[in-house]
Amino acid sequence: MNSEEKSGVKKPVPSSFRDPSGFLYFQGDLIYRQVNIQYKDDYDRLIDSGLYHTLVKSELLIPHEEVATEYAASSEAYKVIKPELIPFLSFPYEWSFSQLKDAALITLEIQGKALDFGMSLKDSSAYNIQFRKGKPVLIDTLSFETYREGQPWVAYRQFCQHFLAPLALMSYADVRLGQLLRVYIDGIPLDLASSLLPFSTYMKFSLLTHIHLHAKSQKRFARRAIRANSKTMTRLAFLGLIDNLKSSVSKLSWKPPDTEWSNYYLDSSYASEALLHKKQLVSEFLDKMNPKPQCVWDLGSNVGLFSRIASDKGILTISCDMDSACVEKNYFECIKNQETDLLPLLLDLTNPSPSLGWENQERISFLKRKPGEAVLALALVHHLAISNNLSLHKVADFFSQICKWLIIEFVPKNDCQVKKLLLSRGDIFPNYTQEVFETEFRKYFTILGTVKVRHTERTIYWMKRDPNSPRQ
Amino acid sequence: MIILKRLAEWGILLVLVNFVFPQRVYAYIDPGSGSYFLQLFIAGLLGALYSIKIFWTRIRSFLTKQALPSKLARILKWRD
């Protein structure tokens, strides 16, 4: 890189403003993290103690390379590091129960390893964890500080709010309460979690302590100053706390129920031959895309049956569904098969994750993240058009904004699934026809392939966004 | 006697200085006073539970003549 590139425009990452130890910024497509002078001792300890090497080797921490300080974004720089780029960011409110649980467990594992090296996590935000090659990994290299004997864990409150409270609510109350993380960006307030959890959780020592008593303690000692020399916490007690949190999280469980959607392929009218034909068509269309897409979004992916056709070709595939049970089962499958190119996420396409946080820029909205160059929209359009009253024009317009390639299935009114949707409501959709569908999509896309799925009334289209598309 | 008196005076002075200029714990995130005090409150219990866990793991390892899990072995080495 020449000197011009080194001094190029540095665009700060909007979420990286809390920690004075350093910050992230983009320069072109590359991401850098400045380590400030005030973090020098802790950074040197992280590297020199061998903790960094141990964590990277165990795939618990994002690897980075140090680059020259000429890349720095300000004069306070001690070092500049270039972390490996996470190809697709996801946030805790988009994770299934087990994804959040795994993120919690690696946070505690990292804390355990850090203590072995005389360091400790100074924060435990769930947003510091991302999924990389199918596994959760810590992305904030500056999260460590030197462990001071006698000090309690400064990130204890954050851990309980970001991980333990949502997991306990999902496990003991309702899995949908995980969505509270979307409202409370710094984790679920413990008094709220305590009031929502059933009384039986008072009988569980860990939840009694870390949620219920914790909430009461927060109320009792609110606004009371903490004096460092007031009392101390021995190292053994510190290890006991981490071990107890680990065992609390490990014991929490949620068994995905057999919902209408998670059993879709077992219960639905899909003949196995039709399913095979559909898979074959998706595979052929993906193969024909030139150049090969770097990222595929499978919207309404169910348990990821078709997502895996893309991910098995080595394409990063974001597999989204609004049903928690589907996403959980999809994640189990990823773990079982050690899949590295598939990321299951919880997403309601009719209300996708918005931009959140300070200036609405801390957590980027789903649609503004790495675009899905190719989108799979299989057995989806009828839900958007009939269940959500969207005109086919709006549906076509939406897809033209999010992808270059589109593999989409049209499900006509005489299909049994559409008949089900119309059972309890009047048919106010005279324009929901294959002709209108084609007309509307042709305004934005060139239709490259059309094949009727065997033994069904459904049609699969393969399209490419028109260079002259109104949304181009 | 004088020495004891002096020590008492110094002790009172130290306590007063401590109240007038309390040492605060600074972290870039708010650890939360309630969260901080709760940890101190449960520290003894968690430490004791952890000691018992280590003790039983040692006994079990001895009885079954299995090697200690590497992580536990590391902790025991540090504790010893």
Contacts between the chains, C-beta under 8 A, distances in Angstrom:
chain1	res1	chain2	res2	distance
A	18	B	28	6.4
A	18	B	29	7.2
A	19	B	28	5.2
A	20	B	28	6.0
A	21	B	28	7.4
A	112	B	71	7.4
A	116	B	74	6.3
A	116	B	78	7.6
A	122	B	27	6.0
A	122	B	28	6.9
A	122	B	29	7.4
A	123	B	28	7.4
A	123	B	29	5.3
A	151	B	25	7.3
A	152	B	31	7.4
A	152	B	36	5.5
A	152	B	39	3.8
A	152	B	40	6.2
A	152	B	43	7.5
A	153	B	31	7.9
A	153	B	39	6.6
A	154	B	25	7.4
A	154	B	27	4.1
A	154	B	29	6.9
A	154	B	31	4.2
A	155	B	29	6.9
A	155	B	31	7.5
A	156	B	31	7.0
A	156	B	35	5.2
A	156	B	36	7.8
A	156	B	39	5.8
A	157	B	30	7.5
A	157	B	31	6.0
A	157	B	32	4.0
A	157	B	34	7.9
A	157	B	35	3.6
A	158	B	29	6.0
A	160	B	35	7.4
A	209	B	38	7.7
A	209	B	42	5.9
A	213	B	38	6.4
A	214	B	34	7.1
A	214	B	35	6.4
A	214	B	38	5.5
A	216	B	34	7.9
A	217	B	34	3.9
A	217	B	35	7.0
A	217	B	37	6.0
A	217	B	38	4.1
A	217	B	41	7.5
A	218	B	32	6.0
A	218	B	33	7.8
A	218	B	34	3.3
A	218	B	35	6.5
A	219	B	34	6.8
A	220	B	34	6.3
A	221	B	33	4.2
A	221	B	34	4.3
A	221	B	36	7.8
A	221	B	37	5.1
A	222	B	33	6.7
A	222	B	34	6.5
A	223	B	33	7.0
A	224	B	33	4.5
A	224	B	37	7.8
A	225	B	22	6.1
A	225	B	24	6.1
A	225	B	33	7.2
A	226	B	24	6.4
A	226	B	25	4.6
A	226	B	31	7.0
A	226	B	33	5.5
A	226	B	36	5.0
A	226	B	37	7.9
A	227	B	18	7.5
A	227	B	22	4.5
A	227	B	23	5.6
A	227	B	24	6.7
A	227	B	25	7.5
A	228	B	23	4.4
A	228	B	24	6.8
A	228	B	25	4.8
A	229	B	18	7.2
A	229	B	23	5.5
A	230	B	40	7.9
A	231	B	40	4.7
A	232	B	40	7.8
A	233	B	39	5.9
A	233	B	40	5.9
A	233	B	43	4.5
A	234	B	43	6.8
A	234	B	47	5.9
A	236	B	47	4.4
A	236	B	50	6.2
A	236	B	51	6.7
A	236	B	79	7.3
A	237	B	43	3.7
A	237	B	44	6.7
A	237	B	46	5.4
A	237	B	47	3.7
A	237	B	50	7.7
A	238	B	43	7.9
A	239	B	47	7.9
A	239	B	50	5.8
A	239	B	75	6.9
A	240	B	43	7.7
A	240	B	46	3.4
A	240	B	47	4.7
A	240	B	48	7.7
A	240	B	49	5.9
A	240	B	50	3.4
A	240	B	51	7.9
A	241	B	39	6.4
A	241	B	42	7.6
A	241	B	43	7.4
A	241	B	46	5.1
A	243	B	46	7.9
A	243	B	50	5.5
A	243	B	53	7.0
A	244	B	46	5.5
A	244	B	49	6.9
A	244	B	50	7.6
